[in-house]
Amino acid sequence: MKPEAIGKKIKELRRKRNLTQQELAEKCGFTNSLLSKIENGQTGSAIATLSKIASALGVSLSWLLQDEEQQSLIILKKEDRQTVPAGEEIGYLYEPLANHSVSSKIEPVLVSVLPENKDLTPYTHDEDEFILVLSGTINLNYNGELQTLNQGDSAYFNGGIPHVFLPANDRKAQVLSIFISKLH
C-alpha cells in the first residue's frame, strides 16, 4: 500500500475516533508535523511508527497496511504483494502478507533488511514479535546486545525493548516478522 493510501486511512480513522492530529500525535509520542506528513502521504513510515499509530487508534498494523476488505480466507500471491517503503528513519522495505480484521492479534510481514543501512537506531513498538530469517544474515540489536541470526534462525521478543535488524554483511536479508498484539 502506498504512503498516500496509508495516510488517508489514518486520517479517516482518526476523524472517526474524534481525535485531532495533535491528540493522536501526543498519544504516539510524535510531533504534529510528522503525523501531518504521514497523513498527507509526504513520507513513508517505519513499521514501528505505523505500529504506534495503529495501537493508538485501536487497530492492527496489518489492517492499516492493507487496502483490501476483510475476508475469512486470505490468499495473497507473491506477485500481488506490495512493498511498502519505510521512511528514512529505518532501513527496511516491508511487505504485508495478509489482510486481517481490525481485531486480529497477529500481523505477518516480510521485512527486507538492506545492506547499506548499517547505522540504524533501535526502536520500540507495542507488539511482541516473532522473527524467522528466511535468507541472508542479520545482526539483531536487542537492548544493546548484538545477536547474529542466519537463515533458518528465529527469535521471539518483547517489542517494547529497543531493537533493530542490522545487515551482517553486504547482502540483503529477508526476515519473516510476525507481530503479536497484546491488545484485548
Phi and psi in degrees as a GROMACS rama.xvg file:
@    title "Ramachandran Plot"
@    xaxis  label "Phi"
@    yaxis  label "Psi"
@TYPE xy
-75.9316  153.24  LYS-2
-54.3295  -34.0672  PRO-3
-64.1696  -42.2227  GLU-4
-69.9292  -39.4544  ALA-5
-62.428  -45.6201  ILE-6
-59.7036  -40.4613  GLY-7
-63.5368  -42.696  LYS-8
-61.77  -43.3928  LYS-9
-60.8749  -47.925  ILE-10
-61.7527  -45.0317  LYS-11
-63.4591  -43.8324  GLU-12
-69.6829  -38.2906  LEU-13
-58.7273  -43.8042  ARG-14
-66.7179  -39.0682  ARG-15
-62.7192  -30.9008  LYS-16
-86.1225  2.66523  ARG-17
57.0775  44.5747  ASN-18
-112.104  142.108  LEU-19
-81.3507  164.986  THR-20
-58.1251  -42.637  GLN-21
-61.3942  -43.243  GLN-22
-63.9407  -43.9183  GLU-23
-67.0698  -42.0207  LEU-24
-59.2707  -43.0271  ALA-25
-65.4053  -39.7138  GLU-26
-61.0734  -33.0179  LYS-27
-90.7577  -13.7556  CYS-28
79.6009  26.5146  GLY-29
-109.418  169.533  PHE-30
-82.5841  154.783  THR-31
-60.9982  -34.9737  ASN-32
-61.858  -44.1769  SER-33
-63.4676  -46.5134  LEU-34
-61.1866  -40.1301  LEU-35
-60.6252  -43.9471  SER-36
-62.8519  -40.8481  LYS-37
-65.056  -48.1788  ILE-38
-62.3276  -30.8936  GLU-39
-93.4098  6.80049  ASN-40
68.055  23.7434  GLY-41
-88.2836  -7.86031  GLN-42
-149.508  143.746  THR-43
-77.011  160.878  GLY-44
-132.779  145.352  SER-45
-69.6201  158.145  ALA-46
-54.9626  -42.5157  ILE-47
-60.4447  -40.7209  ALA-48
-65.6812  -48.2636  THR-49
-66.1093  -33.3123  LEU-50
-62.6107  -42.2925  SER-51
-65.235  -39.7181  LYS-52
-65.394  -46.8657  ILE-53
-58.5925  -44.8977  ALA-54
-61.6532  -44.5345  SER-55
-64.2759  -28.8581  ALA-56
-92.1444  -5.36154  LEU-57
76.3404  31.5456  GLY-58
-127.799  166.962  VAL-59
-81.946  155.415  SER-60
-61.0726  -42.3669  LEU-61
-64.5463  -35.9023  SER-62
-60.7933  -40.4879  TRP-63
-67.2655  -35.0823  LEU-64
-83.9215  -21.7527  LEU-65
-96.6438  146.491  GLN-66
-110.121  8.64364  ASP-67
-96.7271  157.378  GLU-68
-73.2639  153.745  GLU-69
-63.366  140.866  GLN-70
-137.543  160.227  GLN-71
-80.414  -25.9024  SER-72
-124.118  127.785  LEU-73
-120.473  117.299  ILE-74
-118.601  125.212  ILE-75
-124.171  105.639  LEU-76
-67.4904  145.978  LYS-77
-51.9899  -43.5677  LYS-78
-69.7433  -14.6894  GLU-79
-96.9474  -7.83557  ASP-80
-68.6022  145.878  ARG-81
-112.391  131.17  GLN-82
-81.6301  131.924  THR-83
-105.061  117.411  VAL-84
-72.5704  134.596  PRO-85
-81.9754  162.186  ALA-86
-72.6347  175.331  GLY-87
-64.8978  -20.0427  GLU-88
-71.1367  -12.3694  GLU-89
-141.689  141.557  ILE-90
-98.6374  52.2963  GLY-91
-127.677  158.628  TYR-92
-116.027  144.253  LEU-93
-138.483  150.76  TYR-94
-127.347  114.43  GLU-95
-62.551  138.602  PRO-96
-103.887  -8.07073  LEU-97
-160.149  154.713  ALA-98
-104.873  113.181  ASN-99
-106.476  167.008  HIS-100
-72.8363  167.945  SER-101
-57.1621  -30.4986  VAL-102
-93.9013  6.4235  SER-103
-62.981  144.482  SER-104
-100.676  -7.9745  LYS-105
-127.65  151.079  ILE-106
-140.751  104.194  GLU-107
-84.2418  134.294  PRO-108
-139.709  137.684  VAL-109
-93.583  119.774  LEU-110
-108.162  126.92  VAL-111
-98.9607  118.352  SER-112
-93.0037  115.335  VAL-113
-86.7217  135.916  LEU-114
-66.6018  -22.644  PRO-115
-79.323  -6.71952  GLU-116
-106.621  77.4191  ASN-117
-93.8299  -12.8623  LYS-118
-119.709  64.2691  ASP-119
-97.5246  147.672  LEU-120
-85.7711  130.94  THR-121
-59.3828  151.841  PRO-122
-137.003  172.804  TYR-123
-130.928  161.991  THR-124
-151.939  169.211  HIS-125
-77.1687  -22.2719  ASP-126
-86.3925  153.922  GLU-127
-71.7825  161.746  ASP-128
-140.543  133.809  GLU-129
-110.906  132.713  PHE-130
-127.116  149.453  ILE-131
-136.026  121.284  LEU-132
-77.3659  114.224  VAL-133
-84.0526  -35.9203  LEU-134
-154.1  150.47  SER-135
80.2895  -164.955  GLY-136
-136.659  138.596  THR-137
-126.754  159.695  ILE-138
-106.501  118.481  ASN-139
-90.3652  112.104  LEU-140
-89.6031  108.027  ASN-141
-123.048  113.123  TYR-142
56.6336  37.6228  ASN-143
86.8493  -4.51532  GLY-144
-107.506  136.201  GLU-145
-93.3492  131.596  LEU-146
-123.521  124.138  GLN-147
-85.8898  126.328  THR-148
-120.823  126.243  LEU-149
-100.868  172.329  ASN-150
-49.5388  129.368  GLN-151
93.3369  -15.9842  GLY-152
-78.0668  151.927  ASP-153
-136.96  165.793  SER-154
-151.847  151.632  ALA-155
-130.79  130.236  TYR-156
-153.647  165.299  PHE-157
-80.0844  117.814  ASN-158
-68.6128  -12.1963  GLY-159
-77.4762  -8.10182  GLY-160
-93.61  134.779  ILE-161
-55.9063  130.967  PRO-162
-154.277  160.567  HIS-163
-162.976  147.465  VAL-164
-92.5224  126.626  PHE-165
-117.33  144.441  LEU-166
-67.1522  139.279  PRO-167
-91.9617  -13.7566  ALA-168
-156.017  -161.383  ASN-169
-93.4459  26.1674  ASP-170
-121.577  146.751  ARG-171
-67.1333  143.489  LYS-172
-120.294  151.232  ALA-173
-120.042  133.826  GLN-174
-129.051  130.273  VAL-175
-84.6147  117.807  LEU-176
-111.321  129.771  SER-177
-118.252  114.67  ILE-178
-88.1091  128.573  PHE-179
-113.593  111.678  ILE-180
-70.8047  141.971  SER-181
-96.0624  -1.50079  LYS-182
-71.19  146.359  LEU-183
